Amino acid sequence: MSVVGFDVGNLQAVISVARNRGIDVICNEVSNRATPSLVSFGFKQRFIGEGAKTQEISNFKNTVCSLKRLAGRTLNDPEIQEVESKYVMSELVEVDGQVGAKVQYLGEAQAFSNVQLIAMYLSKLKDTTSAEIKGPVSDCVITVPGWFSEVQRRAILDAAEIVGLNCLRLVNDLTAAALGYGITKLDLPEDKPKNVVFVDIGHSSYSTSVVSFVKGQLTVRGTAYDQHFGGREFDQVIVEKLAAEFKEKYKIDVYTNKKALLRLRVAAERCKKVLSANPQAAVNIESIMEDRDVSTIVNRSDFEEWAAHLFTRTEDTLQKVLENAGLKIEDIDAVEMVGGTTRIPAIKTTISKYFNKEISTTLNQDEAVSRGAALQCAMLSPVFKVRDFRVHDICSYPIKLQWAATPEEEETEIVVFDRNNSIPSTKILTFHRSEPFTLEAFYAHPEELPRGIKPWIGQFNIKNVAPVNGKPAEIKVKVRLNIHGILSVESAYTVEEKTVEEEITNKDGEKETKKVKKLVKTGELPVVSHSTSLSREILNKYTEQESQMAANDKLIVATEAARNSLEEYGYEMRDKIMGPLSEYIDPSIKDKFAEDLNAVVDWIYDEGEDATKSVYVEKLDALKKIGSPVVERYRDAEERPRAERSLRATLQRLQDEAMSSDDKYSHIPAAEKQDIVDRVDRARRWLEEQLAKQAKQAKHETPVLFSRDIAKEEEAVIFFANPILNKPKPAPKPEETAPKAEEPAAAGDDTPMDEPEAKKDDMDID
């Protein structure tokens, strides 16, 4: 069973698996440890990850990025209209009430929702993992930003379900990083907790978390986020400055050309990375637009000046996370940073100065979150044994329940899970009702949510409610914030106060039965839930579509492989039959075979361009029917001398050993040694006869003697001789013991020398 952690970032994803008593980060098909978060659509198939990256610019209208930022959003969401539309070059449209992308796929315009796009990407990660571990992938843990709301989390879970992934937990990314940090620490305190601030600045957002560690557990104390502070904002600063420079210097406006703008963004990202380690970076873009090449030099000092307004925001989030955790700077013991954007020197300096501490480097900035997710998956999986370590995560946004007022109750809402409430968590609420009623869940402070996210979470209808003895029934409703951070009403049931007999122990230690009044569960009530998750009908539709697209992708890949094999064979054989294979092909068919090879190559680039896999395979088999025997004759002619030398050497060795006077073989009967010599002679005669026959054969004719025949004869001779030559020497016979000489009788001994032994035994000895 697989144990996998997926760190799905806005720019790229990292996959980790638990195996070999550790956590490994696995590589994709081009040996990269991170896979680009891109989905691209072509005329015949989809390209996901690395395949999409190669055509990010050339096929930008049909390539979708920012998959994580689209999750759970709608088209009219201001975040989509004002922010993401700047980064996603494909056309954004509404699909089943969600934001999606309209692309050209299979030769026609098609639209896919954000859930479908995320599912496509997860499917790629699943296939990459399966290829690495050589087995199926099911159980996994997927990371999400801590600021993700209910609708965004459900979008990820729906996408995982579509591609057959069993997500054991949606874990907050910094909680995953904290788990990876804490579980390896053997020096954690047992009483006073160690407080560590985790800072994650990724491609599109900035997350911070204060985590308290004691031996065997971690507790998240507080979190804070800046959802518009990440690597792409710093890239945009460079883009804006260089766009203005190029407009003045080269008289071109990249904002009028989407492809040019995308090229500049790619160059800006590269420039930012170079500046993280060097004082300056060169920017050179060939044919950016209008066949113009552009170039410039960016200094780190200039970049820091351009991005000053971003650097000043760094401290705001740090201050907020300490407030939410109820701690002061002096309470912090260490600061850990993850995420690629934390490599910017000015950010590291700002954070270090704020806490008056050196930044710790315990964690791998790019892989820590993924490793922590794999660890969490191993802890949740029944097949892995992991050192006991408890994880106490918290709720980022307070959640309240609302209901219609009744004459008996004035209150109409309650905050069920407050800020920093632990996850998972269960609360039981009590209601008095005479008829069915409805609960609605909302985020208590909508202003704290990501911009554009609606506060509504779900609706829960409690059915079959009726009065009891003419009075409102007492109803218990179990509300749960589950391991994914998603709210649900698990159950509802009626209770009544009844007198029951209970056995108790009195002060004298004697047991006695007393009647006491207790609340007793009297019946289950059905709960009908409505949430932000997709309907079962839509999920089934998406699952079927994804299955069909995946099957089509695999068929296209297999078809292209068959086409490439045919093309490669045509070119290779065409050259070889005129070269090294020339003497090994029948002259009567040589020219015709060359024509067939040329015809196949021409056909591939003409009407054979879009042929089916079966046609390619059929044509390749037809060519190999003629070509394979030719190749076999050539290879056997190359191999036969080596096989001949090997057999002759073996025969000589066995003959020498059989005729040797060495004491090692002295125990072997002469007749058996002679049998070996005779067998060797027989093999030599066979070899000479067969070689003589082969010498008369033309090279293009089927060989009389194959190298495999020579090898088989060598094995037969060895099989005959070895049991004789390896016969063990017989064990030496034991030497006979010489009889003891008779000793003269002792003085005064009257016993005759030849007295029988039995007679001695009958003698009385005083």
N, C-alpha and C positions, 0 to 999 in steps of 0.2 A: 504494500500500500504506500502511495506517495505521501510525503509530508512537505508541502510547498508554501513558500511565502512570496506573494507578488506585491512589490512596491510600485504601484502604478502612478508615475509622475506625469506632469503636464508636458514635459519635454521627452522623457524616456522612462522606461520601466526596467527594474532590476529583479531577477528571479533568484531565489535561494531555495535549496533543498536540504533537509536533514538526512544525513547519511554518514557512514564511516565514523560514527561517534562524534560527529561535528556538523557544522553548517557550511555548505559549499555554495558559492555563487556560480551559476552555470552560464556558459557562453552560448550565443545564438549561432546561426548558420554561417556567419562570417567571422566567428571567434571574438566578437565583442561582448563585453560583460554587461552592456546595457542596450536595450532595443528601442529605437525611436518610436514615439507615440504618434504614429501617422497611419492613416488608411487612405489608399489611393485606388482609383477605379480606372480600368482600361477597357479596350474594345472587346477583349476576350475574357479577362479575369480581374480579380482584385490583387493588389500588392499591399502588403501590410508590414510595418516595421522597416527593416533594412531595404526591402524592395520598394517601398513607398518613398524612402529617403532619396533614393537614386533619381527619382523623377519629381521631387518636390518642386523644382523650378520649371522643368519642361512641361509638366502636367498639373500645374498649380490649380487650375480651375476644378479639377476632379480629385484633389488631394485635401483631406480634412485633418486639421491639427486641433490642439486645445480640447481634446476629448474630455478630459476631466472637468474643464470649466463649463462644458455644455451640459454635464450631467444634471438631470432634474429641472432643467430650465425650459421656459416657453419662448416663442419667437418674439413676443412683445415685451419681454423682460428687458428693462433698461440696461442691465448688465450685458445682455446680448447685443442690443442695438448700439450701445455707445462704446463698448469695450471690445468684446470678442469679435465683432464684425470687422475690426481693424486687423485682426491677426488671422482669421480664417478667410482664405482667399476664395473658397468655393461659395456658391450661393446658399444662404441660410433660408430655410423655409419651415413651415409648420407641418408636422407629421403626427397624426393621432394625438393632437393636443400638445405635442412637445416640439422643441426646436430640433431641426434636423438639417441635412445638407442635400441639395439637389445636384446630381452629377450625371455625366454621360457614362453609362455602363452597359456593356453588351450591345452597343450601337444605338441605345435609346436613352432618353432622359428618365432617371429614376430618383426617388427621394428616400432617404433612410433617416430614421429618428436617432437621437443621441444614444438611446439605449441600444439600438442595433449597432451603431458604430462602435460603442464600447464593447459590445459582445464580440464583434469581429476582431477587435484588438486582443481581448482576453483569449479568444480562440487561438490566435497566433502564439501567445505566451504559453498556452496549454500545449500546443504542438511542439514548440521549442523544448519545453520541459520533458515531454514524452520521448522525444528523440534522444535527449541526453540520458535519461534514466532507463531508457529501453523498456518502458512499461506504461500502463495507463495512468492518467492523472485525474483525480477526483477531489479529494479533500484538500482544501487550501485555506489560507488566511490572506485577505486583501487589505491593504492599508488605504486609509482615506484621511484627508485633513481633519483635524479636530473641529474645524468650523463648519463642516458639512452638516446640513440640516437633514430632517427626516426624509424629505422628498429626494434629496441627492443621494442619501444612503440607500434608499429603496431602488433607485435607478441602477446603482452598482450591483445590488443583489439580483435584480431582474436580469441584468446583462449576464451575470455569472450563471444563473439558472438556464438561460437560453443555450449556452454552450456546454451544459452538463458539468459545471463545476459546483461542488458542494462546499460553499463558503462557511467554514466553521465559525469564523468571526470576522467582522469588519473592525479592524483595530485602528485607533488613531495613530498616525505616523510617529509622533513623538513618544507615545506610550510604547510602541514597538522598539524604538531606539533605546528608551530607558530600560526595557526588559533585557535587551542585548548587553547593555552596560552593566546592569545590576547582577545578572545571574552568573557572570564570570568573576565578580568581586568576592574574594574569600575573606576580606577584612572589614566587612560592613559591621557597624556597631550593633549592639543588642539592645541598648536603651535609648540614648540620645540619637535621633535620626540624622543622617547625612543629607543635607539639602543641596540638590544639583539643579541648575538651570540648563535646560536643553533649548537650543536655538536652531531652528531649521528655516533657512532662506533658500527656497528652490527657484524654479523657473518663473512661477507666477504668484507666489504668496509667501508670507512671513509668519511663522508660527513659533510660539514660545511656551514653555511649560516648566513649572517648578515641581520637582519630584523628590519626595522624602524616602530615603532608603534605610531600612534596618535589616538585620540578618533574616533572609528568607522571604522578604516582601518589599514591594514598592507601593507608594501611595502618591497619586497625583494630587498636588495641593491647589494648583491654580493654572489657568491657561489664558493666553491672550493672542490676538491675531491681527495681522494687517493683510487684507486680501488683495491689495493692489501694490504690493512691494515685493518684487522678485527680479530674477535675471532679465526677464524681457523688458521691464521698465528701464533698466540700465542700458539694455541694447537700444531701446527707443531714443534715449538721450543722445547716443552716438549717431543714430540714424538721422535725427533732426538736425544735428550740427553739420554732419557731412552732406546731407541733402542741400542745405543752404550753401555750403562751400562749393559743391559741384554746380549748383545753379549759377553762382557768380563766376566760377572759374571756367566751367565748360559749357555754360549756357544750356543745361539740360535740367528738367524738372522730373525727378523720379516719381513724384506723387501722381503724375499723369500716366504712368505705366506700371501696372501691378507686378509684372515680371521683374522690372528694374527695381522696384521697391523691395521685392522678396530677395533679390540678389544682394541688395544693400544690407538687409537685415541679417542675412547669413554672414556677410563680411563683418558687420558690427559685432555679432556674437563672437566671432573668431578674434576680433580686435580686443574685445573685453577680456577674453581668456589670456591673451598674450600679455596684456597690461597687468594682469594679476601677478605675473612673475617677472616682468621686465619694465623698465622705465618708459619705453615707447614701443609703438607697434606700427608697422607699415600696412596700409590698406591699398590693395591693388585689385581692381575689378575689370576684367576684359569684357568689352562689348556690352556694357551695362544697358545701353539703349542707343538707338540711332547709330549703331556701329562705332560708338565712342568708348575708348578705354579711359578709366579714371584712376588716379592714385593720390595718396596723401600720407602724411605721418601724423599719428596721434600720440601726444605725450600723456603720461599718467597724471601729471599735475593738471593738465587741461581737462582731462576726463573727470577728475575729482571736483574741479570747479564747475563743470557742466552739471554734475549730479549732486551738487551740494544740497539741493532741496530734498533729495532722497536720503542722504546720509543723516540729515537732521531728524528724520522720522524714525531712525533706528532706535533711539532711546525711548521714544514714546511708548512703544510696545513693551519694552523691558520694564518701564515704570508701572505699566498697567498690570503686567503679570504678577509683579510683587504685591500690588494692592489686592488682586484677586486671591492670592495665596495667603494674605495676611502676614507677610514677612517683610523684613528690611534687608538692605544690602549686606549688612554685617552678619545676617543669618545664613548667607549663601556660602557653601563650602567649595563649590567647583562650578565651572561653566563649560558645557560641552556643545560643540557646534557641528551641525550636519547640513547637507545641501550644497550644491555647487556654487551658489552665489556667495557663500560665506568665505570663499577664497579671495574675494576682493579685499586688498590690504586695509583700505579705509574702514570697512565694516568691522574687520577683526580688531582694529585699533580702537574704534568707537566703543565696542562691547567690552573690550578689556579695560578701558578707562572707566566705563560706567560702574563696573563691579570692582575695580581696583584689584584685578586678579589676572594672572596669565591664563590664556585660553587653554583648556585641556585638549589633548589629542588622542584620547583613548579610542575613539570610534573612527571607522572609515567613513568619510563624509558622504560618499556616494552609495555605500552598500549597507550602512548600519541599520537603516529602517527595514530593508528587505530581510536581513539576517534576523532581526527581532521578530518579524512576521513569521518566519520559518520556525523559530523557537516557540512562538505562541501556538503554531499549528501542531508542533510535536507535543506540547503540553496538553492539547485538547484531543490528540489522537490516541486511541486505545492501544496502538501497536508500538508506541515509543515510551520509553521510561526516561523522564527528565527530572533532574534535581528539583525538589519541591521549592517553588518560588511563587508567591501569590502576587497577583496584579490587581490593584484597586484603582480603576479609572473613574473619571467623573463626567457628569453631564455639563455641556458647555452652555446650554440655554435653559432657563426655567420653563417648565411645562405646567399648564393649568387645565382643569376640566371645567366645563360650563354645562348648566342644565336649566330647564325651565323652572320658574318659581312655583311653589305650591303654597296653599294656605298655612300649612304646618311649618314651612321652612322659609325663612327670609333670604338666606344665602343662596346665591345662584352660581358660585364658582369657588374653586379652591386650587391653590398651587400644590400640585401633587409631588412634583420633583423640582426642587429648588436648584439654584446654581451650585455647582460642586457636589451635587448628589452623586453617590457612588453608582457605578454601572458594573454588573446588573443590579437591579433593585426592584422590590415588590412592595406595594402598599395595598391595604385593604380599607375600602371606604364603606361607610354605612349610610343607607338611604331608607326612608319610610315612604312607601308608595302603595297605592291601591290599583294602579293601572300601569301598562307599559310606559317606559320613559326613555329619553335619549340623552346620552352624554356626548359632548363635543370637546375635542382636545385642541388646544392652541398653544403656541409659544407665548409666554406671559409678557415678554418685552420684544415686540416686533422690531423695534428700532435697533436691536442688537444683532439681528439676523443679517446674513449676506444680502446685499442690496438686490431687490427684485424677488426675493423668496417670500412667499405668502405665509402668514403665521398658522394657517389651518393645518392640522396634522391628521385628524381622522374623526369619524363619527361612529358611535357604538350604540345600537338599539337593543335595550334590554326587553325581551319579550315575555309573554305569558305571566305577567304580574297580576295578582288578584288579591283582594283584601282577605285577611284572616280573622275570623270571628267578628266580622263587621268593622275591623280596624285595619289601618294600613299595615301591610306586611313589612317586616324588617328584612332588608336586603343587603347582603355583603357583596361588594364588587371588588374583584382582585385585579389591580392595575399593575402592569410590569413594564419596566424599562429594560429591554433585554440586552444581551451581550453585544449586539450590533449598535446599541444606542437608539433603538427604535421602540416606540410606545405601542402597547397592545393591552386590550382588556382580556385577560386570560379566562375569566369565568365570572359568573354571577349566581348567587344562590340565596334561598330564603332561610332564615333561622327563627326559632321560637324558643321562648324561655320555658323550660320544662323541669319538673322535679324528677330527679334521678337518684337512685341509691348508689352510694359511693363508699367503698371500704377505706377507713382511715385508721391511723394508729394514735391512741390517746396518750396522755402524759405518763401513764403507768406502763406504756409499752404494749398495751393490749390492743388487738385489732377489733374494730367494731364498725357496723354499717350505719350510715346516717343518710338522711334524705337531704339533698341540696338542690338549689335551683341553678341551672346552667343553660347557656344558649346552645341549642342543638340544631345542626343542619337538617333541614326538612325537605329540600328539593332544589334541583338544578334549574337554572333559567337559561334559555337560549340567548346567545349574543350574536347579533348580525353586525359585522364590521365593514366600514368603508374607509379606505386609506388612500394615500397618494401613490400606492403601487399600481402598476398596470393591471388591467383586467386579465383574467385567465384566457379569454378569447384572443386578446391581442398578443399575450405571451406565447400562446400556441402558434399563432400566425407567424410571429417573429422566429420562433424555434424552427418551424418548417422552412421558412425562407433561408435562414442561416444554414440549415442542413443542405439545402439544394445548392446554395452558393459555394459552400465548402466542397461538396462533391464535384461541382463544376471546376473549381480551382484545381483540385487534385487531378481531374481528367485532363485539364489543359497542361498541367505540369508533366503528366505522364505522356501526353501527346507530343509535347515539345521535346521531351527526352527521346522518344522514338524517332522523331524527325531528325534530331541532331545525330542520333546513332546512324541513321540511314545516310545522312549527308557526310558524316565523318568516314563511314565505310566506303562510300563512293569515291571520295577524294583520295583516301589512303590506298585503296586497292588499285585505282587507276594508275597511280604512280608506281606502285610496287610490281605490278605485272609487267611493266616496262623496265623494271630495274631488277632487284634481287630475286623476284619470283619468276622472272622471264623463262628460265629453263624448266620450271616445275609445272607449267601449264601446257596442256595439249595444244600444239600449234594450230590444230584444226579449229579450235574454239577460242583461241586467244584474241583474235581481232574482234570476233562477235561479242566476247565478254567485255572488252574495252569499250565497245560501242554502247553496250547495255549500261555500263557504269557512267559513261558520259550522259546518256539519255536520262538516267535517274537524277543526276545532279542538275541537269537543265530543267527537268520536270518539277523538282522541288521549288525552284525559283519562278516557276510559271504556274500552271494550274494545280500543282501539288502544294502550294503555299498553305491552303486551308483544308488539307485532307484530314481524314480521321486517323486515330491511332492505329486501328486495325489495318488500314491501307499501308501505312509506313512499315508496320511489322511484317505484313505479307510481302512487300517488295524487298525488305532486308533479308527475309528468309530465302526468297528466290535467288538472290545474289549469293548468299552464303552457301547455298546448295552447290554452287560451282566453285566459289572461292575458298571455302573451308578446306576441302581436300588438297587444294594447291598449297595453302598455308601449312597444312599438316605435313605434306611431303617435304616442304622446305625445312620446317622445324625438325623433322625426323632426320633429315640429311645432316643437319647441324649437330644433332644430339647423338647420332649413331656412333661416330668415332669415340666420343667420350665413354659411351656404354661399352664399346669394344675394349677400350683400354682398361676399364674397370674389371671386366670379366677376365681378361688375360692376367691381370695382376692377382686376382683372387685365385685363379687356377694355379698359378705359379706358387703362391703362398701355401695353398693346401697341399700341393705336391711336395714342396720342401718339408713341410711339417710331417707328412706321412712317411717320408724316406729319411727323416732325421734320426741320428743315433743318440740324440739327447735323452738323458735319463727321464725327462719329463714324459716321454712317450714309451718308455721301455716296457711298461706293463700291458701295452696294447698288443694283441696277437698279430703276428705277421700277416695272417690271411686278411684280417680286417684292414690293415694298412694298405695291402695290395688292392682291396676293394676301392679304397679312396683313389689310388693311382689310376685304376681302371676307369673310375667315374670321371676323373679329370681328363683322361685321354679321350673319352667319349664326347665330353663337352667341347674339347678343342676341335675334334673332327667335325662336329656339328657346326661350330662357328665358321670353320674354314669353308665348309660346303655352302653354307648360307651366304657368306660373303662373296663367294665365287658366283653364285646365282645372281646376287644383287648387283654385282659389277656388270653383268650383261644387260641389266634393266636400264632403260632410259629414265632420266630424272623426272620426266612428266608422267611416267607410268607408276602404278601402285607398287610400292616397295614389296619385295619378297621378304625382306628382313626389316622389321621395325625395331627401334631402340628398346621399346617395351618388351619385345621377345627376348632380347639379349639380357635385359635386367631380370626377366623371369627365369632364364636359365641360370643366371648367377645365383639367384635365391635358391633354386632347386639344388645346386651343387653344395651350397653352404648348409642347407637343410639336411643333406645326406651326410656330409663330413663332420659337422660339429658334434653330433652325439657320440661319434667314435673318438675324436680327438679330445673331447672334454670328459671322457670316461674317467671317473676317479680311481686312484690307485687303491688296491685292496689293503685292508688293515693288516699289519704284521702279526704273525701267529705268536701266541704267548709261549715263553720258554718253559720246559718241564722242570719241576723242582727236584733236585737230587736227594736220595734217601739219606737220613741222618746216620752217622756212625754210632755203633753201640758203645755206651760208656761202661767201664768196669764197675763191678759192684763195689759199694762202699765197704770199708772195713767193718766187720761185725755184722754185715747184712747177710742173713742166711737164705734170702730169697733166691731161688735158682734164676739164672739169666733168661731162661726161656719159659718162665712161669707165665701161663695165660693171664691176660688182663682181668678177666672175670674172677680168677682165683684170688688176685690181689684185693679185689673189692670185698671179698668175704672174710678177709683177715681181721682179727681183733687187734686194735691198737690201744695199748695202755697209756 
